């Protein structure tokens, strides 16, 4: 009798597992997998769009030098000083910033723009599926999923207070229980992200 009971229980668990593995089901498991799969290939990065180094910034422009200097302090950029002529008899002080050896190893190159890239510091990982709009399990079905996520894999330079002061978006993205919203569409390969509600997460910059 005990053996039969154990066998029945094992079969029941297996049946639930098989049911939960159907890619077409509109459930939390499939939505979580779809969102996680998408963001595993789309890291969160410092700048909204890729940039190119070296760059030059006027030393009097604190809004630019502050962010670059924070990355210098983290060893990602190297800084040199110089002068730039603005008139025939006048010049201004400038800082020149370029990738350091450490920065090159942390740099994520943009495959579509040679020389451009970004410093990326983690991937979204869904922590909860909170709600979704009514849908079906038929191909082409669309739903908007509300969820919370956290970032995984953040390097030391991203968690440093100086970096987070210079880049408030990093502090926001690394906070716990950050809200997100995405539009998912059911394809022959299961649910896939087809649109994001960036208003729910304005500070997280994603490399596409």
Steps between C-alpha positions, in 0.01 A plus 500: 500500500779740591675432171179569305448826688852614422457407135173693478658806660795488261265478202297792626811716531612395153160586355512845655849552367396400149196728514710791623748452213251579223642811334157617388349522848436849632650454843765646729758235415491567126488877541798488734699287254416733209608813684813343650605357162465840336698689760773237520609640162423865583714625789433822689765762425618845609401705197171500312683467169850364427782756504850515355829564677720697519290802595591851604322711761543863605625504859243769580214270394441308823197317357732310265822475697321372811383181331828435320706574811296245698600237245862614521486439875365151434788428263284472189625819333836674475510882518749746360483881497561742218404826336266563211515817293171685476633819344826596339636634830283311747469142624319300764590213726365159402512145628556213260346166595575161349449137595754355742614138484243415767239698309563310178438170677170634638395669176205361301559580133210591273501256210309744279732800555875433488680684779183557703393319814387525860578397855237242594446389857237230524198317363139519608367195682128473568418464870120499466227510236236731642228521236426465130224604264247242379626282217474154341740221413454546126793611277505877463343559842632810678516587868661770710681362803570697817788366707782579740865424439845534647838530331754220514872498437576862595879565514668686786534824302121515453422450868752765605323805658702743287382336181140500618520868589633587155252265330166502691362252247739239640370547853142468377570192292679323785225572750291202607147441377518721191179501295489415131242454228527323165275402214529130416382324185440127461706353215564145383801501734300615800453841657743772396545867588375728223475832682608668824329764708810713566297742712494239774880492510636825353851474644603152393695525173489189289736409219299365206 
